Amino acid sequence: MEFTDRHVVLTGVGRPGQVGEAVALAFAERGARLVLVDRQAEQAQARADALVARGHEAAAFAADLTDAAAVATLAHSVRTATNGNVHALVHIAGGFSMSGTVVDSDPAEWSRLFAINATTAYLVARAFVPLLRATRGSIVCFASEAVLPGARVGGRAAYAVAKSAVVVLMRAIAEEERTNGVRANAVAPSTIRTADNLAAMGEGTPMVSREAVADAVCWLASDAARAVSGQLIAVR
C-alpha cells in the first residue's frame, strides 16, 4: 500500500480525535500528498499543518459539499493544485443522528441527513471522477454498519437510508467507470473509537479502532486492491 508522490483527496477531515485524522495520517505515512477538505477552513488547515509539522505533504481546502457550485469550484482548484493528478478520493464527510421513529420523525432532519451523507457523496463523485479517469484512480466512500444485512435501523432510518444511497451510488460508479479504469468501493464500519463516540458511549462500548478503518481505506485505494471494485467492506 504505497502512495509515494500520489495525490489523495480526503473530504470531512474534521477535528482531532475523529476518523478523518487517522485516515489522513495513514495515507501520509505511506507517502501520499494529501488534499484535505472540510466545510470549516480552519479545521482543514489545522489538520494539514499538523501533518506538515510531521514531515508530510498536505494542503487544505474548504467547501460546502452540499452545494454543487462550491464542489465544482473545489474540483477546479484541486485540479490546478495537483496538475490534474488525483489518484484517490476518500469521501468521509457525513453525519449521524437518531431521527426517531418514522412516524414521529422530522422531515427536516431526514433532508439534512440525506444532504450531508448522500448528496455530498454524489456531488463530490460527479466533480472528481473526471480527474480520476486520467490516473485510473479510485474512490472510497464511507457507509455504515447500518446498511449491512440484519442491522438494527429502528430510530435511525434517515441515517440508514442516506448511507444506503451512498452504497448504491458507489456501485453505479463502479459499473459506469469500469472501462475508464476508475474503481469505487465503500467501507461499512461499526461504531468507530473516535473522541466523540468515547465521550458519548464510554470506554466499555465495543468499537473498531480508527486505525483499523484507516488501514481498510488505504488498502481499497491502493494498487493492492486493483481488482476490487463495487464492493462494500464491513470493518468491525
C-alpha positions as CSV (number, residue, x, y, z in Angstrom):
1,M,0.0,0.0,0.0
2,E,2.3,2.6,-1.3
3,F,1.2,6.2,-2.3
4,T,4.5,8.0,-2.8
5,D,4.0,11.1,-4.9
6,R,0.3,10.3,-5.4
7,H,-2.3,12.9,-4.6
8,V,-5.1,11.7,-2.3
9,V,-8.2,13.9,-1.7
10,L,-9.9,13.4,1.7
11,T,-13.2,15.1,2.5
12,G,-14.5,15.6,6.0
13,V,-11.2,15.6,7.8
14,G,-12.8,17.0,10.9
15,R,-11.5,17.7,14.3
16,P,-8.7,16.0,16.3
17,G,-9.7,12.5,17.6
18,Q,-12.1,11.8,14.7
19,V,-11.7,9.2,12.0
20,G,-10.6,11.7,9.3
21,E,-7.5,12.5,11.3
22,A,-6.4,8.8,11.4
23,V,-7.2,8.2,7.7
24,A,-5.1,11.2,6.7
25,L,-2.2,10.1,8.8
26,A,-2.3,6.6,7.4
27,F,-2.1,7.9,3.8
28,A,0.6,10.4,4.8
29,E,2.7,7.7,6.4
30,R,2.5,5.8,3.1
31,G,3.9,8.7,1.1
32,A,0.7,10.4,-0.2
33,R,0.4,14.1,-0.9
34,L,-2.8,14.9,0.8
35,V,-5.6,17.3,-0.2
36,L,-7.7,17.8,2.9
37,V,-11.2,19.2,2.5
38,D,-13.6,20.3,5.2
39,R,-16.6,22.7,5.5
40,Q,-14.6,24.6,8.1
41,A,-11.4,26.1,6.6
42,E,-9.7,26.3,10.0
43,Q,-10.2,22.6,10.6
44,A,-8.8,21.6,7.3
45,Q,-5.9,23.9,7.8
46,A,-5.2,22.6,11.3
47,R,-5.1,19.0,10.1
48,A,-2.8,20.0,7.2
49,D,-0.5,22.0,9.5
50,A,-0.2,19.0,11.9
51,L,0.8,16.7,9.1
52,V,3.3,19.1,7.6
53,A,4.8,19.5,11.0
54,R,5.5,15.8,11.0
55,G,7.2,16.0,7.6
56,H,4.3,15.1,5.4
57,E,2.8,16.9,2.4
58,A,-0.7,18.3,2.8
59,A,-2.8,21.2,1.5
60,A,-6.1,22.4,2.9
61,F,-9.3,23.4,1.1
62,A,-12.8,24.4,2.4
63,A,-16.1,23.9,0.7
64,D,-19.8,23.3,1.4
65,L,-20.1,19.8,-0.1
66,T,-23.9,20.1,-0.3
67,D,-23.5,23.0,-2.8
68,A,-23.0,21.9,-6.4
69,A,-21.3,25.1,-7.4
70,A,-19.0,25.0,-4.4
71,V,-17.9,21.5,-5.2
72,A,-17.3,22.3,-8.9
73,T,-15.1,25.2,-7.7
74,L,-13.3,22.9,-5.3
75,A,-12.6,20.3,-8.0
76,H,-11.2,23.1,-10.3
77,S,-8.9,24.3,-7.5
78,V,-7.7,20.8,-6.7
79,R,-7.1,20.1,-10.4
80,T,-4.9,23.2,-10.6
81,A,-3.1,22.5,-7.4
82,T,-2.3,18.9,-8.4
83,N,-1.7,19.5,-12.1
84,G,-4.7,17.2,-12.7
85,N,-3.1,14.2,-10.9
86,V,-5.6,12.9,-8.4
87,H,-5.1,9.2,-7.7
88,A,-7.6,8.6,-5.0
89,L,-10.7,10.2,-3.5
90,V,-11.9,9.2,0.0
91,H,-15.3,10.7,0.9
92,I,-15.5,10.7,4.7
93,A,-17.8,13.7,5.0
94,G,-21.2,13.0,6.5
95,G,-23.0,12.9,9.8
96,F,-25.2,10.9,12.2
97,S,-28.3,11.5,14.3
98,M,-31.1,9.4,15.8
99,S,-34.0,10.6,13.7
100,G,-36.6,8.8,15.8
101,T,-39.4,6.5,14.6
102,V,-40.5,7.1,11.1
103,V,-44.0,8.3,12.1
104,D,-42.6,10.7,14.7
105,S,-39.5,11.9,12.8
106,D,-38.9,15.4,11.5
107,P,-38.8,15.7,7.7
108,A,-36.2,18.5,8.1
109,E,-33.9,16.0,9.8
110,W,-34.5,13.4,7.0
111,S,-33.5,16.1,4.4
112,R,-30.4,17.2,6.4
113,L,-29.0,13.6,6.9
114,F,-29.6,12.8,3.2
115,A,-27.9,16.1,2.2
116,I,-24.8,15.7,4.3
117,N,-24.3,11.9,3.6
118,A,-25.8,11.1,0.1
119,T,-25.9,14.4,-1.7
120,T,-22.3,15.2,-0.7
121,A,-21.1,11.8,-2.0
122,Y,-22.9,12.4,-5.3
123,L,-21.7,15.9,-5.9
124,V,-18.1,15.1,-4.9
125,A,-18.0,12.0,-7.1
126,R,-19.6,13.8,-10.0
127,A,-16.9,16.5,-9.8
128,F,-13.9,14.4,-9.2
129,V,-14.4,11.3,-11.3
130,P,-13.1,13.1,-14.4
131,L,-9.8,13.7,-12.6
132,L,-9.6,10.1,-11.5
133,R,-10.0,8.9,-15.1
134,A,-6.7,10.4,-16.0
135,T,-4.9,8.4,-13.4
136,R,-7.1,5.3,-13.4
137,G,-7.7,6.1,-9.7
138,S,-10.2,5.0,-7.1
139,I,-12.9,6.3,-4.8
140,V,-13.6,5.0,-1.3
141,C,-16.9,6.1,0.3
142,F,-17.9,5.8,4.0
143,A,-21.1,3.8,4.5
144,S,-22.1,2.3,7.9
145,E,-22.9,-1.0,9.6
146,A,-26.5,0.3,9.4
147,V,-26.6,-0.8,5.7
148,L,-25.5,-4.4,6.4
149,P,-27.9,-7.3,6.4
150,G,-29.6,-7.7,9.7
151,A,-28.6,-4.3,11.0
152,R,-30.8,-2.6,13.6
153,V,-32.2,0.6,12.0
154,G,-35.1,1.5,14.2
155,G,-34.9,5.1,15.3
156,R,-32.2,5.9,12.7
157,A,-34.0,5.3,9.5
158,A,-32.9,8.6,7.9
159,Y,-29.2,7.9,8.5
160,A,-29.5,4.2,7.3
161,V,-31.4,5.2,4.1
162,A,-28.9,8.0,3.4
163,K,-25.9,5.6,3.8
164,S,-27.7,3.0,1.7
165,A,-27.9,5.6,-1.0
166,V,-24.1,6.1,-0.8
167,V,-23.7,2.4,-1.4
168,V,-25.9,2.4,-4.5
169,L,-24.1,5.4,-5.8
170,M,-20.7,3.7,-5.3
171,R,-21.9,0.6,-7.2
172,A,-23.2,2.7,-10.0
173,I,-19.9,4.5,-10.3
174,A,-18.0,1.2,-10.3
175,E,-20.2,-0.1,-13.2
176,E,-20.2,3.1,-15.2
177,E,-16.4,3.8,-14.9
178,R,-15.0,0.3,-15.3
179,T,-13.9,0.9,-18.8
180,N,-12.2,4.1,-17.7
181,G,-10.2,2.3,-15.1
182,V,-11.8,4.0,-12.1
183,R,-12.6,1.8,-9.2
184,A,-15.2,2.6,-6.5
185,N,-15.7,0.8,-3.2
186,A,-17.1,1.6,0.3
187,V,-16.4,0.7,3.9
188,A,-19.1,-0.1,6.4
189,P,-17.6,0.4,9.8
190,S,-19.2,-0.4,13.1
191,T,-19.0,2.3,15.8
192,I,-15.6,3.8,15.5
193,R,-13.4,4.7,18.5
194,T,-13.4,8.4,18.0
195,A,-13.2,11.1,20.6
196,D,-16.9,11.9,20.2
197,N,-18.0,8.3,20.5
198,L,-15.9,7.7,23.5
199,A,-17.3,10.8,25.2
200,A,-20.9,9.7,24.4
201,M,-20.7,6.0,25.0
202,G,-17.8,5.3,27.3
203,E,-14.7,3.1,27.2
204,G,-16.7,-0.1,27.8
205,T,-18.6,0.1,24.5
206,P,-17.3,-2.2,21.7
207,M,-15.8,-0.1,18.9
208,V,-13.5,-0.5,16.0
209,S,-10.3,1.5,16.1
210,R,-9.7,4.5,13.8
211,E,-6.5,2.9,12.7
212,A,-8.3,-0.3,11.6
213,V,-10.7,1.7,9.5
214,A,-7.9,3.7,8.0
215,D,-6.0,0.6,7.0
216,A,-9.0,-0.8,5.2
217,V,-9.5,2.5,3.3
218,C,-5.8,2.6,2.3
219,W,-6.0,-0.9,1.0
220,L,-9.1,-0.2,-1.1
221,A,-7.4,2.9,-2.6
222,S,-4.1,1.1,-3.3
223,D,-2.8,-0.9,-6.2
224,A,-3.1,-4.0,-3.9
225,A,-6.9,-3.8,-4.5
226,R,-6.6,-3.1,-8.2
227,A,-9.0,-6.0,-9.0
228,V,-11.6,-4.8,-6.4
229,S,-14.5,-2.5,-7.4
230,G,-18.1,-2.2,-6.5
231,Q,-17.6,-3.8,-3.1
232,L,-18.9,-2.9,0.4
233,I,-16.4,-3.9,3.0
234,A,-17.6,-4.4,6.7
235,V,-15.0,-3.2,9.2
236,R,-15.7,-4.4,12.7
